[in-house]
């Protein structure tokens, strides 16, 4: 009888161990990052590279955004927290419903900011800037002013 109870316990232990096993690491060197155009939810002109996960699906994601000088993501908010690390350049970050460059905080290489869910904020690249964004998907963005949503612009 003890042996019959031992088998399910071993199977349970094995299944827990396999569920806790970390995924195979994926390393990205700067030279092998694949860049492409940003999705239509963001203003055109920047490039994106997805490093981990799928930003538009459930789960953890990590991406990089390469922005030219002056690139702006107008006031917006997200349904989940967004964590941003500046890799290079300068990112101007501020809370609010309208852009006021005097109200921004300049984040330089190594700078970090968390935009808590539902917090209205905007960003501007000062000079060519690369940031790394991570969070829990699905990623969604809502522009405070519908006119700012690139998906509302007719080509």
LINMO-V254289 format. One record per backbone hydrogen bond with DSSP energy under -0.5 kcal/mol. CO is the residue of the C=O (numbers start at 1). NH is the residue of the N-H. E is the energy in kcal/mol with one decimal. If there is no record, write none. Layout:
# LINMO-V254289
<<CO	NH	E> <CO	NH	E>>
This chain:
# LINMO-V254289
<<1	5	-1.6> <2	6	-1.8> <3	7	-1.6> <4	8	-0.9> <5	9	-1.4> <6	10	-2.3> <7	11	-2.4> <8	12	-2.6> <9	13	-2.3> <10	14	-2.6> <11	15	-2.4> <12	16	-2.3> <13	17	-2.4> <14	18	-2.3> <15	19	-1.9> <16	20	-1.6> <17	21	-0.6> <25	27	-0.5> <27	29	-0.5> <29	32	-1.4> <30	33	-0.8> <33	35	-0.7> <36	48	-3.2> <39	42	-2.2> <43	46	-0.7> <46	38	-1.2> <47	66	-2.9> <48	36	-1.9> <49	51	-0.6> <49	64	-2.7> <52	62	-2.0> <54	57	-2.4> <55	138	-0.5> <55	139	-4.8> <59	137	-4.1> <61	135	-1.7> <62	51	-2.4> <62	52	-2.0> <63	133	-2.9> <64	49	-2.2> <65	67	-0.6> <65	131	-2.3> <66	47	-2.4> <67	129	-2.6> <68	71	-2.2> <71	125	-2.6> <72	74	-0.7> <73	123	-1.6> <75	144	-2.2> <75	145	-0.6> <76	121	-2.5> <77	142	-2.4> <78	118	-3.3> <81	136	-0.5> <82	115	-3.1> <83	134	-2.4> <84	113	-2.3> <85	87	-0.6> <85	132	-3.1> <86	110	-3.3> <88	130	-2.2> <89	109	-0.5> <90	92	-0.5> <90	126	-2.8> <91	93	-0.6> <91	107	-3.0> <92	124	-1.9> <93	105	-3.0> <94	122	-2.2> <100	103	-2.1> <101	104	-1.1> <105	93	-2.3> <105	107	-0.6> <106	108	-0.6> <107	91	-2.8> <108	111	-3.4> <111	86	-2.7> <113	84	-2.9> <113	115	-0.5> <114	116	-0.8> <115	82	-2.1> <116	119	-2.1> <118	120	-0.5> <120	96	-2.0> <121	76	-2.5> <122	94	-1.8> <123	73	-2.4> <124	92	-3.4> <124	126	-0.5> <125	70	-2.9> <125	127	-0.8> <126	90	-0.8> <129	67	-3.5> <130	87	-2.6> <130	88	-1.8> <131	65	-2.6> <132	85	-2.7> <133	63	-2.9> <134	83	-2.3> <135	61	-2.3> <135	137	-0.5> <137	59	-1.1> <142	77	-1.8> <144	146	-0.6> <145	148	-2.7> <146	149	-1.2> <148	150	-0.5> <149	152	-2.2> <150	153	-1.2>>
